[in-house]
Amino acid sequence: MKVLVINAGSSSLKYQLYNMEDESVLAKGLVERIGMDSSILTHKPTNKEEVTEVSEILEHTTAIRKVLDKLTDKEHGVLNSVDEIQAIGHRVVHGGETFKGSALVTGEVKAEIRRLFDLAPLHNPPAIMGINAAEKNMPGVPQVVAFDTAFHQTMEEKVFLYPIPRVLYKKHHVRRYGAHGTSHQYVSKAAAAYLERPIEDLKIITCHIGNGASLTAVEGGVSVDTSMGLTPLEGLMMGTRSGDLDPAVVTFVMNKEELSISEVNSMLNKHSGLLAISGVSSDMRDITDGMEAGEANSTLAFEMYEYRLRKYIGAYAAAMNGVDVIVFTAGVGENSVVVREKVCQNLSYLGVEIDPELNKIRSGEPRRISSANSKVEVLVVPTNEELVIARDTNRIVQEAKQAQ
């Protein structure tokens, strides 16, 4: 089965085409600046040259049509016909309490995703646009949705509830949901496979740290706690997001600066984190360059980031009464030697010890960076959320066919 995986944003659309017989990627790409007359489509077929096209793409239906044109192009394509695509998988950020796993797209499923718009206003609406656009371009092709929140539905009530009036949970479902679940699920399983140990026997802390960042405590293969909350704003200090702070800061700043709810929300999501403290950038590469150049604000931003990351690792080791494996993944986790080094240097009380030379190696494969003497395995595992979505899509569509 060939599966097209789509990750739709408000003005972008990422895609990967898989051959599920061997789980190989046939092609991948990105459409940027949707809604503009200078939209950019970057298409990379496997074992062929990358191609870029600039054109007017005003909405997602046109974006997907152009992707399909590229996939079937005589020179740059990998398919003879669009009909070869037998299923489509979509990433959806928020599934609320309804979805504990991936699901076949139906009218009821789409209605529920729309009902959750308030919990993920930046992410769920584009996902629906991607689903509808795929339906228009490939009518009759089954679609599956995979939710970032689903992996965390195993958390206990004592973990996911907030200590606020319970009526807010009953009426409005205010609780911790988490995010990045597809990534945390993938890398925890990949870590156990790499170590050749049953995941049921392991206590794993997965550190998905990119521009957005979250940690998850994975015990026995299931999520028992995670750092993001009702929305992806809670938890770690991130590229442009504040992470944890005193809730009273919100009303205090709104009063002093005469800010609206929308303005303070924008401040916390888009103008905080590394960007706010460094005054330079939200990109960890720029921060570390500034730190090495002796820039005080970049140094402070890095130290705050590392400190909060390390605190959460300590908290999750306490939550699970120990830790066997720490996994670094995503943009910063996979690529920042200095972040991994500084974090692990300050976890010696757990018995963590990394090998500096192993830590410097760059590879697209799972690898160990802890020393032989370390009491905790420390791994770098490249995440692959698209493959998880493709696998779920393949499985669910096959099951639906068998049930007919």
Secondary structure, 3 states (H helix, E strand, C coil): CEEEEEEECCCCEEEEEEECCCCEEEEEEEEECCCEEEEEEEEEECCCCCEEEEEEECCHHHHHHHHHHHHCCCCCCCCCCHHHEEEEEEEECCCCCCCCCCEECCHHHHHHHHHCHHHCCCCHHHHHHHHHHHHHHCCCCCEEEEECCHHHHHCCHHHHCCCCCCHHHHHHCCCCCCCCHHHHHHHHHHHHHHHCCCHHHCEEEEEEECCCEEEEEEECCEEEEECCCCCCCCCCCCCCCCCCCCCHHHHHHHHHHCCCHHHHHHHHHHCCHHHHHHCCCCCHHHHHHHHHCCCHHHHHHHHHHHHHHHHHHHHHHHHCCCCCEEEEEHHHHHHCHHHHHHHHHCCHHHCCCECHHHHHCCCCCCEECECCCCCCEEEECCCCHHHHHHHHHHHHHHHHHHHC
